[in-house]
Amino acid sequence: ISTNLYLLENNKIIGRCQIEMHNGYYKLQGLYIQPEYRKKGYGDLLVNDVIRLFNEQSECDLLWIMVNKNHKNLIKWYKKFGFKYEENAGKTYKWYSLTKQI
């Protein structure tokens, strides 16, 4: 099951993300904020809404993301929401796996 969430301002899509349900956990992917709206709190709003939505309506208790290990600022940003580094997900692609109990 896959769900797309959109962030709108004045009926314009300024951000989005996709949530996929897997066996007992959700995968957050494709989080995107339009460049002119970045660093204004919209990404925070979208991630907080995802966390709130699944706290209220989900039986799953794990939210999972993959982040390229070279994106140090993005990893730090996700950690402020309670995501924790779990493991290196692959020797070839150098991705970090971050999870959050919800």
C-alpha positions in Angstrom: 0.0 0.0 0.0 1.3 3.4 -0.9 0.1 6.9 0.0 1.2 10.3 -1.2 0.9 13.3 1.0 1.0 16.8 -0.4 1.7 20.2 1.3 -0.2 23.0 -0.2 0.1 26.8 0.1 -2.6 28.9 -1.7 -3.7 25.7 -3.7 -0.1 25.2 -5.0 1.8 22.0 -4.2 5.0 23.1 -2.4 5.9 19.7 -0.9 5.2 16.1 -1.0 6.2 12.7 0.3 5.3 9.1 -0.2 4.6 6.5 2.5 4.7 2.8 1.7 3.5 0.1 4.0 5.6 -2.9 4.3 5.5 -5.9 6.7 5.0 -4.2 10.0 6.6 -0.8 9.2 6.2 2.3 7.0 8.8 3.6 4.6 9.0 7.4 4.2 10.4 8.3 0.8 10.4 11.0 -1.8 10.2 13.8 0.7 10.5 17.0 -1.4 10.0 20.7 -0.8 10.1 23.2 -3.7 13.4 25.0 -3.5 11.9 28.4 -2.9 10.1 27.1 0.2 13.1 25.3 1.8 14.5 26.4 5.1 11.2 27.9 6.1 9.8 25.1 8.2 7.7 23.4 5.6 9.7 20.2 5.7 9.4 20.1 9.5 5.6 20.6 9.1 5.4 17.7 6.6 7.5 15.2 8.7 5.6 16.2 11.9 2.3 15.6 10.2 3.4 12.2 9.0 4.5 11.2 12.5 1.3 12.6 14.0 -0.9 10.8 11.4 0.7 7.4 12.1 0.7 7.9 15.9 -3.1 8.5 15.6 -4.2 6.0 12.9 -1.7 3.2 12.6 -1.1 -0.1 14.1 2.5 -0.1 12.8 5.1 1.2 15.2 8.1 1.9 13.0 8.8 4.6 10.4 11.9 3.9 8.2 13.9 6.1 5.8 17.0 5.6 3.7 19.4 8.6 3.5 22.6 8.8 1.4 25.5 8.9 3.9 27.0 11.9 2.2 24.0 14.0 3.2 25.2 14.8 6.7 22.8 17.8 7.1 19.8 15.8 6.1 20.7 13.0 8.5 21.1 15.5 11.3 17.7 17.0 10.3 15.9 13.7 10.5 17.5 13.0 13.9 15.9 16.0 15.4 12.5 14.2 14.8 13.7 11.2 16.7 15.0 9.1 13.9 18.0 6.9 14.8 20.8 5.5 12.8 20.4 1.7 12.5 22.8 0.2 10.0 24.6 0.7 6.7 22.1 -0.6 4.2 24.5 -1.5 1.5 28.1 -1.6 0.6 27.6 -0.4 -2.9 25.2 2.5 -2.5 26.4 3.8 0.9 23.0 4.5 2.4 22.1 4.9 6.0 19.0 3.4 7.4 17.2 5.6 10.0 14.2 4.5 12.0 11.7 6.1 14.4 9.4 4.3 16.8 5.9 5.7 16.4 
